[in-house]
């Protein structure tokens, strides 16, 4: 295997071994001996693979974009294999496919689960589910960094002034991401403790929020988020995976930053405030706005969890919000709001240019230094086209293999956007354990496709179908 791929995936195998070691310590401390051997095997296997990948530390100086894309995609298939070990060796008698489904769902931060009653799980396995989301979230952020060359400059500037990264700059930015991601997780944990959640629940939910994941340590989040005040605070905390991971860092280092570093987050803030006002005026049916706010922020951040009495008649609007997504450099999924905004303005300018040909229309946005390049517009349009094609594909496949169209369409969007099913989408009672093997394999594949940036799919298609 290519040395670069081994080194890249080796980092995450080492991280996985560290997290499994923590699970061993946790199990010993609280006398949870039922599954401790499973975490020991996971620790040994991930540690051996991780360390052996660095035995020869010579890294290819030049690595093609195709190798980088292959590395990212391969990781989404291989790492969940190791993550699935504690599920497979647990006392719950799960098939390998069910274990792999749960692992991929966690690692892609989707949140679909084959467990129908979380209360029946031992705490070490609940912690492992949250851990799989946490490492999946940081893997996603590292993957964006690895594939930074395929993105346009206006999105890159929310991260750096560099057009491309060499090895030292990549390491520097990766270390910064790890520190910020860990610090944000710790902050979320403290904030959840302050609203009187127990330590175990706070820790698991903090890992879910920062990774935009849907796994919870309880069957119903309403059992612990049981007041309007908690709902509002929880809603605000979910925005951590909606805005850029670098937002707080850029605020504290404002002297060294121009406003274009905040451009995307400023537009996202206005988008959030506009939706908030519209929902407050038109969709606050029962005058319980904290629940509407909870559903809104959950959808915007692609987390997807909900309170049981959320307004189910707004499911289509919530799905549209899920599709739009959040920041370019956050753990949320979606097509990304800024891309939609660029496409919208470009389309309006094209229409106006035909109706008023003597006028000149610019595609430049406030806080963004230059006009949006035509090549970038083409990328955004093709990304949207790829999403539509993949949505049609997964909806058709799910319908063919046993689901009705309504379930297929909703699950298709949630799968591609890596968002958990819940009452706000009318799917809170859906049982993934009862799905046949074909449906599970389809959803595993599309959960991974959804987590991989759509531009990478275009590049792969171009390489194999358009040789010239």
N, C-alpha and C positions, 0 to 999 in steps of 0.2 A: 504494500500500500504506500502511496505517496507520503513522504516524510512530513510534509506540511499538514496533511490530514491527521496523521498520527499525533502530532504535537498539539494540534488544535483540539481534537477530541480528548486527548490525554489530560488536558487541563480540567475538563469537566468530569472525567472519571476520578481524578484526584479529589475534586470538590465533592463528588458523590460519596467517595470513601470517607471523607471527613464528616459529612452529614449522617452517614450510616453509623459511624463511630459514636456520634452524639446520641443516636437512637439507642445504641447498646448501653451507654451510660444511663440514659433516661430509664430504660427497662430495668436495669439493675437497681437503680435508686428507688424505684417505686414497686419493686418486686413483680414485674411483669415478665415472667419467664416463658410464657407460652410460645412467643415468636422470636425469642432472642437469637436462636441459631440462624434464623433467616437473615437477620441483620449482620450477623457475623460473616456468613457466606457472601453477602453483598459487599461488606467491607473488604474482604480478602480479594474477591474477583475484581472489583473496581480499582483497588489499590495496585494490584499486579498489573492490570492493563494500563493504568495511568502512569506508573513509574517506568514500566518497560518501554512506553512510547517516547521517553526522554533519555533512554540509554545512549543513543547516538544523538547528540544535541546539534548536529549540523542541520540547519534549516535552509530550504531552497530560497535563494535570494529573490528570484523572480517567480511569482506564482500567478498563473492566469486566473481571470475572473471565473472561468468555468470550473477550475479546481476549487476555488473558494465556495462557489454555489454548491458543488457536489459535496463538499465538507459539511456545509450547513444541513443539507437535506439528509445526508447519511447519518448525522448525529440525531436527527429526529426519529430515525428508525432504530438505531443501535442503542442509544442511551436508555430508552424505555424498556429494553430487554433486561437490563440490569435492575432497573427500578421495579420491574414486575416480580423479582425474586421473593421479596417478603410477602406479596399477595399469594404467590403460588405455593409457598411453603407454610402458609398460615393454616390455622385449624378450620378454615371456612370452606375447604374442599372446592376451590374454584378451578375451572378449566384454564388452560394456558391462554386461550383466546380472550377469556374474560379478564384475566390478569393483565394481558397486554393492552386490552381496550382501556382499562382503568389507568394504566401507566401512561399511555399516549394522551389520554384525556387530561391527566394531571400535568404532564410535561409540556403540552401545548397550551396549558392554562384555559382549557375549555370548561371542564367541570362536569361533564356527563359521568354518571356513576352507575355501576351495576349493583351497588349496595342499596337496599330499600329501607334499612333501618340502621342509622349510624350509631344508635345507642347500644347495639349489639356488638360493635367493634371494640377491641381493646384500645386503650389510649395510645399505645405505641404505633399502631397501624394508622390511627387517625392523624397522628403527628407525621407519619411517613407520607400520607396523602398530601398534606400541606407542604411538606418538604419537596415533593416532586414538582409542585407548582412553583415554588420559590426558585429552584434551580432552573426550571423551564423558563421563568421570566428573565433571569439573568443571561441564559443562553440566547434568548431572543434578542436582547439588547446587544450582546457581543456579536451576534450575527449581523445586525444592522451596521455595526462598526466595521466588521469584516468586509461587508459588501458596499461600503460607503461610496465607492467609485461609480456605482450604477445610478446614484441619485443625483438630482439636479442641484445646482449651486444654492438656490434659495432655501432648500431644505437643509443642505449641509451647514449653512451659516448659523442655524440654530444650535449647532454643535461646535463648529470650529471654523477658522479662517483658512485652513488648509484645503486645497483642492483634492489632494490624495494623501494617504498616510504611508510613511515608511515604517520599518519594524519598530523603531524606538518610539515613534509617535503613537503607533497602535498600542504598544504596551502601556504608554503613559495614559492614554484615554481609557484603556481597559481597566487599569488600576483605579482610575477616577470613578468609573462606572460602578465597580465593585464596592468602593467606599460609600458612594452616594446611595446605592441600592440597599446596602446593609444599614446605613444610618437611617434611611427612610423607613425601613422595616422596624427598627428599634423605636423610632418616633411614633409610628402607628401603634405599636405594642403599648407604649406608655399612655398614649391618648385613649386607647380602648380600656386600659386599666382605670383611668381617671373617670370613666363613665360607669364604673362599677361592674365591669365584666370580670369573671374569674381569670386567673393567670393563664390557665391552659387554653381557654377559649380565646383570650386576647392574643396569645402567641400564634395560634393557628390562623385566626382571622387576619392578623397583620400580614402573614405570608400570603394569604389569598388576595388581599387587597392590592399589595404592591405588585403582584404578578398578574393582576386582572383575572384571577382564577375564580372558579365557582365552587370549589370544595369547601364545606363547612364542617365544624366539629359537632354540629347538632342537626337534627332532622329539619327543624324549622327555625329560621333566624329570628322569628317573632318571639320565640321563647326566651331569648336573651336581649333582644332589642325591643323592649316592652314599654317604652314611653315615647312621647313626642320629642322630648329632649334628646334621647338616645338616637332616635331616627334621624334627626337633623344633624347631629354630630357625625354619625356613621355616614350620612350622605356626603358631608364635606370631606371626610377621610377618603371616600372612594374616588374623589377627584385627583388624588395623588397618582393614580394610574391613567388619568386623562390628560393632564398637562405633562410637559417635558420633564424627564428626570433631572435635567440640568437647570430647571427654572430657579430653584432656591439657591443653587450654587452661583448662578449668574447674578442673582440679586445681591448676594453677599460680596461678589467681586465686581460690582457695578463700575468701579473706576477703570477697569481694564476692558469693559465691554461697551459696544455701541448698541443702540436701540434695536438694530436688526437682529440681535441675538434673542430678543423678546418678541419679534414680529409674530411668529406662529402662536405663541401663548396669548398675546394680546387679542388676536383674532379669535382664538378659542374662547377667551373670556367673554368677548362680546357675543359670540354664538351661544354660549351657555346662558348669559343674562337675558338674551332675547327669548330663548326657549323658556326660561324660568318665568318671565313675564306673561308669555302666551299661555303657558300651562296654568298659571295662577288665575288668569282672567277667564279662560275658556274651559279648562278641564278640572277645576277644583270643585267637583260635583258635591261632595259631602262635607265641604269646608274642613277637610283634614289634609291640609297641604303638605304636612310632613311626609305622608305616605306617597303622594305624587312626586315630591322632591326626591324621595328615596328611589322610586322607580326610574325617574329621569336620570339621575346621576349614575345609577347602576347600569343603565343602557348606554349612556355616553362613554362610560369607562370600559364597556364590554365585559363587565363582571356578570351581570344578568340576574343576580339574586333579588328576591322581592319579599315583601310582607304579604301575607295571605289575602288580605282584603284590598289589595291593589286593584285599580280599575282595569278589568280584563278587556273591556271594549276598546281600549286604546292600543291593542297589540300591534296593529299595522304601523302606527306612528312610532312606537318603540322600536320596531324592527328597522324602520328607516333610519332612526338615530343610531342603532347598532351598526348599520352598514356604513354610515358616514365615519364613525370612529373618532379618535382623538388625535393626540400629537404624533408627529413623525418619530420622535425619540421617546416614546413611552411604551409601556407594555400592553397598551390597548391595541385592538386589531382595527379592522375597518379599512375602507379605501383611503381614509385620511381627509380631514376637513379642508385643509389648505388646497389639496388637489381638486376637490369639488369646487372650491371657491375660484380657483384659477380657471377651471373649465367653464364655469358659469360666466365669468367676466369675459373670457375669450369669445364664448358663443354670442353674448349680447353685443359685443363689439363687431363681430362678423355680420350680425343681422343689421345693426345700425349703419355699417359701412355700405351695405347695399341700398338701404333706404335713403341715406344721405351721403352719397359718394364724395362730396366736396369736403367733408369734414375728416379730420384725422383723429383716430382713436388709439389710445395707448393701453397696453396690457400691464402697465406698471402699477404696483400697489404701494400704498403708504407704508413706510418702514422697510420696504424691500428696495434695494438700491437700483436694480436694473429691471428692464422689461422681461417678462417671461418668454424664454426662447421657444421658437416653434417646435424644436425637437422635444422639449419638455412637455409641451401641450400634447404632442403625439404620444408620448409615454403615458400621460394621464388618461388619454382617451383609450389607448390600448389596454391599460390596466382595468378600466371600467368595462371594456369589452370582454376581457378575460374573466372578470368576475361574473358577468351575465352568462357567459358560456358555461363556466363551471357550475353556476347555480342551476341552470337548465339541466346539466348533466347529472348532478347529484339528486335533484328533485325527481328526474325521470327514473334513475336507478332505484331510489327508495320506493317509488310508486310501483315499479315493476316487481320488486321483491317483497311486497306485502303491506306497505303502509298506504293510507289514504292520501289524497293530494294535499289536503290541509296540513296534515302532520309532516308530509314530505317537504312541502314548501318552507314551513317554519323551521324545521330541523335543518334543512339545507342551508338557510341563511345563518342560523346559529352555529352550525358546524364550520362553515367557511369563515365566520367572524369570531370563532373560538369563544362563544358566549354560552353560559349555562342555560338550560331550559328552566323556566319558572312560571309562576301564575301570570305575570304580566304579558307573557307570550301565549298563554293558554295551554301550556305543556307541563304544568307542575306535577301531574300524575303519570307522566310517561315513564314506562319501565324499560330500561335498556337491557336488563338481564334477560328479558323475554324475547329479544330480537334474535333472529336466526343468524347463522355464521356469515352469510353473504352480506347482510345489512351491517354487521359489526365491522367487517373488513372494508366495506365501502366508507363507513364513517371514520375509521382509522385513517384511511388514505386521504380523505378530504379534510380531516382535522389538521393533518400535516401540510397539505397544500394550502390551507387557509393561513397557517402560521408562517409559511414562507412568503416573503414579499412577492407580489404578483409580477413585478418587473423581472424577477429571476426566472419565472416561468416563460416570459417572453424571450429572454435571452437564450434559454435552453432550446425553445422552439426554433428560434432563428438559427442556432448553430446546426441543428440536425435537419431542418427542412429547407433552409435557404443558405446553401453552402457558399454562394457568392456574395 
